[in-house]
Amino acid sequence: MKSKKLKRNRILIEMSLFILGTFIVALTYNALVIPNNIVVGGTTGIGIIFNKLFGWNIKMFVLLSGIALLFISFIFLGYKKTRRTIVGTFLYPIMLAVTLPLANLITPYLKFDDFIVITILSGTFMGLGFGLIYKARYTTGGIDVVMQLLNKYLKIPEGKASKIANLSVVLVALPVNGVTSVVYSAITLIYEEIVTNKITIGISDSKVFFVYTRRIDDIRDALVRNGRVGFTIIPTVGGYSHYKGEMLMCVISTNNYYAFKQIVLDIDPNAFFVINDVYEVNGGYKKQHLPFL
């Protein structure tokens, strides 16, 4: 019973994030992107180009192209990969229509002398919207299907495939909108990606150290004396030397990054270590002493 309730709550949260994210993306397109002729990829970007060339309705183009790509997704990616695209394919064009009156209301207040402000705002809000959508494990269809096809058949990572697909749309707009518009569109895409990654992955507030040293006992003693740092000792075997040793893994607050690094180097200047960003930590004996987690 409890697991069913948790699952129901999780689905409700995911759907709420998805709907909110789609609303933000659609409103941003209507209020900032379309009025300022910014082409930032996706089927909406293609729709903007065709609207300028042939007067096509952007919302109708997004809907029809989304349906076509949905069928392609069913054929080449299968139902399991496609099921979370179905809702987005229809919800996104609906949101474009629903948010249009609100966009028309606020657009007069979004006039700036410096166009770079418009690109930053567009990229930030679009990144926020897409971040919520991806965090809920949904997509809005369209160019996301192309991204998944590139990933499956050309083995291109999805992040790189997204850049290729969206940048291709931006470059197609070059003869129509000119170089200046393409540069602003590229800046918008950069901000969008940064914010999307921050929303989906999170902001790193800690680091994980993997330290290999012949003086691991001394480093371990220093950490024990510190008292506020948890650590794990991992057995290791050298790939070439086959030497059996130990590696220390330790999660450190970003604020203590340099202090901990210096502790290691003071004890063993020849220590080998790898440092990575940490976006989430759950559990652990010392968690109650690590407020940054």
C-alpha positions in Angstrom: 0.0 0.0 0.0 2.8 2.4 1.0 4.8 1.6 -2.2 1.7 2.3 -4.3 1.2 5.6 -2.6 4.8 6.6 -3.2 4.5 5.6 -6.8 1.3 7.7 -7.2 3.0 10.7 -5.6 6.0 10.3 -7.8 3.8 10.2 -10.9 1.9 13.3 -9.7 5.1 15.2 -9.1 6.5 14.2 -12.5 3.3 15.2 -14.3 3.3 18.5 -12.5 6.9 19.3 -13.4 6.2 18.3 -17.0 3.1 20.5 -17.4 4.8 23.4 -15.7 8.0 23.0 -17.8 5.9 22.8 -21.0 4.0 25.9 -20.0 7.3 27.9 -19.4 8.8 26.8 -22.7 5.6 27.7 -24.7 5.2 31.1 -22.9 8.9 31.9 -23.6 8.5 31.1 -27.2 5.4 33.2 -27.6 6.7 36.1 -25.5 10.4 36.3 -26.4 11.6 33.9 -29.1 9.0 34.3 -31.8 8.5 38.1 -31.5 12.2 38.6 -31.7 12.8 36.2 -34.6 15.2 34.0 -32.6 15.7 30.5 -34.1 16.9 28.2 -31.3 16.4 24.8 -32.9 13.6 22.3 -32.6 10.5 22.1 -34.7 9.4 25.5 -33.4 12.6 27.0 -34.9 11.9 25.3 -38.2 8.3 26.6 -37.9 9.6 30.2 -37.4 11.7 29.8 -40.6 8.7 28.5 -42.6 6.5 31.2 -41.2 8.8 33.9 -42.4 9.3 32.3 -45.8 5.8 31.0 -46.6 3.5 32.3 -43.8 2.9 28.9 -42.3 1.2 28.7 -39.0 3.9 27.9 -36.4 1.6 26.0 -33.9 0.1 23.9 -36.7 3.6 23.1 -38.1 4.8 22.0 -34.7 1.8 19.8 -34.2 1.9 18.1 -37.6 5.7 17.6 -37.6 5.5 16.3 -34.0 2.9 13.7 -35.1 5.0 12.7 -38.1 8.1 12.3 -35.9 6.0 10.4 -33.3 5.2 7.7 -36.0 8.8 7.6 -36.9 9.7 7.1 -33.2 7.2 4.2 -32.9 8.7 2.5 -35.9 12.4 2.9 -35.2 12.6 3.4 -31.4 9.7 1.3 -30.2 6.8 1.9 -27.8 9.0 2.0 -24.6 11.1 4.8 -25.9 8.1 6.6 -27.4 5.5 6.5 -24.7 6.8 9.5 -22.8 6.9 11.5 -26.0 3.2 11.0 -26.9 1.8 13.4 -24.3 4.4 16.1 -25.0 3.7 15.9 -28.8 0.2 17.1 -28.2 0.5 19.1 -25.0 3.2 21.4 -26.4 1.2 22.8 -29.4 -1.8 23.2 -27.0 0.4 25.2 -24.6 1.6 27.4 -27.5 -2.0 28.3 -28.1 -3.0 28.6 -24.4 -0.1 30.9 -23.5 -0.5 33.2 -26.5 -3.0 35.6 -24.9 -0.7 35.9 -21.8 2.3 36.4 -24.0 0.6 39.1 -26.0 -0.2 40.8 -22.6 3.4 40.8 -21.3 5.3 41.2 -24.6 5.1 45.0 -24.5 6.9 45.0 -21.2 9.7 42.9 -22.6 11.3 45.5 -24.9 15.0 46.0 -24.2 17.5 48.3 -25.9 20.2 45.6 -25.7 19.2 42.5 -27.6 21.7 40.4 -25.6 19.3 40.8 -22.6 16.5 39.2 -24.7 18.8 36.2 -25.7 19.8 35.6 -22.0 16.2 35.8 -20.8 15.1 33.5 -23.6 17.8 30.9 -23.0 17.3 31.1 -19.2 13.6 30.5 -19.2 13.7 27.9 -22.0 16.4 26.1 -20.1 14.3 26.2 -16.9 11.3 24.8 -18.8 13.2 22.0 -20.6 15.1 21.2 -17.4 11.8 20.5 -15.6 10.5 18.5 -18.6 13.6 16.3 -18.7 13.7 16.0 -14.9 10.2 14.5 -15.1 11.6 12.1 -17.7 9.3 13.4 -20.5 10.0 15.2 -23.8 8.0 17.5 -26.0 8.6 15.3 -29.1 9.8 16.9 -32.3 13.6 17.3 -32.4 14.0 15.1 -29.3 13.0 12.1 -31.6 15.8 13.1 -34.0 18.2 13.2 -31.1 17.3 9.7 -30.0 17.6 8.4 -33.5 21.1 9.8 -33.8 21.9 8.2 -30.5 20.6 4.8 -31.5 21.9 4.5 -35.0 25.0 6.7 -35.1 26.0 6.1 -31.5 26.2 9.8 -30.9 25.6 10.7 -27.2 22.2 12.3 -26.6 23.8 15.6 -25.4 25.9 15.9 -28.5 23.1 14.8 -30.7 20.9 17.6 -29.3 23.6 20.2 -30.1 24.0 18.8 -33.7 20.2 18.8 -34.3 19.5 22.3 -32.8 22.6 23.9 -34.4 21.6 22.5 -37.8 18.3 24.3 -37.5 20.1 27.5 -36.5 22.4 27.3 -39.5 19.5 26.7 -41.8 18.1 30.0 -40.7 21.3 31.8 -41.8 20.1 32.7 -45.4 16.8 33.8 -44.0 17.7 35.8 -40.8 21.3 36.8 -41.4 24.5 36.4 -39.4 23.5 38.6 -36.5 20.3 36.7 -35.8 22.2 33.4 -35.9 24.8 34.6 -33.4 22.1 35.7 -31.0 20.3 32.4 -31.5 23.5 30.5 -30.7 24.0 32.5 -27.5 20.4 31.7 -26.5 21.1 28.0 -27.1 24.2 28.1 -24.9 22.3 29.7 -22.0 19.5 27.2 -22.5 21.9 24.3 -22.2 23.6 25.6 -19.1 20.3 26.1 -17.3 18.8 22.8 -18.5 21.9 21.0 -17.1 21.7 22.8 -13.8 18.0 21.9 -13.4 18.3 18.2 -14.5 21.7 17.4 -12.9 21.8 20.0 -10.1 24.4 22.4 -8.8 27.5 20.7 -7.4 28.2 21.8 -3.8 30.7 19.1 -3.0 33.6 17.2 -4.5 34.6 13.5 -4.4 38.3 12.7 -4.0 39.8 9.4 -5.1 43.3 9.4 -3.5 46.0 6.8 -4.2 49.0 7.0 -2.0 51.6 4.9 -0.3 51.0 7.0 2.8 47.3 6.2 3.1 47.6 5.5 6.9 48.9 9.0 7.5 46.1 10.6 5.4 43.5 8.5 7.2 44.8 9.6 10.6 44.6 13.2 9.5 41.0 12.7 8.5 40.2 10.9 11.7 41.6 13.9 13.7 39.5 16.2 11.6 36.4 14.4 12.8 34.0 16.0 10.3 34.9 14.0 7.2 33.8 10.5 6.3 35.8 8.4 4.0 36.0 4.9 2.5 39.0 2.7 1.8 38.9 0.8 -1.5 41.3 -2.1 -2.3 43.2 -1.6 -5.5 45.3 -3.7 -7.9 47.8 -1.9 -10.3 46.9 -2.5 -13.9 50.6 -2.9 -15.0 52.4 -3.6 -11.7 49.7 -5.8 -10.2 50.7 -4.1 -6.9 48.0 -4.5 -4.3 47.2 -1.2 -2.5 44.4 0.9 -1.2 42.6 4.0 -2.5 40.8 6.5 -0.3 37.4 7.9 -1.4 36.2 11.0 0.4 33.3 13.5 -0.2 34.3 17.1 0.7 32.4 20.3 0.8 33.4 22.6 -2.1 34.3 25.2 0.5 36.9 22.8 1.9 38.2 21.7 -1.5 41.6 23.4 -1.4 42.1 22.7 2.3 41.6 19.0 1.9 43.8 19.0 -1.3 46.6 20.7 0.7 46.3 18.1 3.5 46.9 15.3 1.0 49.8 17.1 -0.7 51.5 18.1 2.6 51.5 14.4 3.6 52.4 13.0 0.2 53.4 15.4 -2.6 53.5 12.4 -5.0 49.9 11.3 -4.3 47.8 10.5 -7.3 44.2 11.7 -7.0 41.2 12.3 -9.1 38.6 15.0 -8.2 35.0 15.1 -9.5 31.9 17.2 -8.9 29.2 15.6 -6.8 25.6 16.5 -7.4 23.9 14.2 -4.9 24.9 12.1 -1.9 22.5 9.9 0.0 23.3 8.0 3.2 26.7 7.5 4.7 27.9 7.1 8.3 29.1 10.8 8.4 26.1 12.4 6.7 24.9 13.9 9.9 28.1 15.8 10.2 28.1 17.0 6.6 25.4 19.8 6.3 26.4 20.6 2.7 24.9 17.2 1.6 
